[in-house]
Amino acid sequence: MRVLITTANHPQSYTLAYLLHGNEILFGEAIEDFPKEDSISLAHELLKICLDLEIEVVFPLRNKEMMPLAESTVLYEEFGIKLMVDQGLEPIFNHQFDQAEDFNQLSASLLRAGYPNSALAIGRADVSGNLLVIDDHQKNFNQVWNKMQSISFSQIGKLFNQQHFEAIAIYQLSENLITAYVLNFNEETVFSAALSAEHQDLIKSKFIGENQEGFYQVDVSGNEILRIKNALL
């Protein structure tokens, strides 16, 4: 199957390409005159490329192309081309201990969840970005959510004790946090990390009845799934 990934510049482009092994992968940057993501005729320009190159499946990864392509799903289907455009904010699964709407709530929720004696992680309530493990040995930080893996309680205060607080979810960890990427596509579920068979079966069970094809990020601790969300958010 010939598959188009519209850009190689998304942080997860090559993870997605790896999970699509066995298919012929094309990146948008490798195609001459590939349409810009803000083109007013993006959907039709891309459709012509797909027809010329006999592309069967398209994974749009550029932000501005998501909506116009989502609106063109039926048009592409008429030509036998599948657009993988599910960019919904709602996670397939989200097992959080609590959610805080301001910094005082966050501090209280962390104490109720067992801080400092319990292993905890926090993440954006809108599920965009990654989870951060609370680790009081962590002294340095740069970009929150996307590059950091852990954060200390004092750093939480410096970062989030502000007027423009965005809701934060709190998660309890039974063991180390494991983050994996999953492609549920073409009646097959493929994993990026060496997860146990038990983890894989548990994750697959969350897709049953959901009819959810797509590219997902999964956060696991011990024998428990914390969340399954769109990997591109």
Secondary structure, DSSP 8 states (H G I E B T S, - for coil): -EEEES-S-STTHHHHHHHTTTSEEEEGGGSTT---TT-TTHHHHHHHHHHHHT--EEE--SGGGHHHHHTTHHHHHHTT-EE-----SS-SEE--SEEESSHHHHHHHHHHTTTTTS-EEEEETT--S--EEE-TT----SSTTTT-SEE-HHHHHHHH-SSS---EEEEE-SS-EEEEEEEEETTEEEESS---HHHHHHHHHHHTTT---EEEEEEEETTEEEEEEETT-
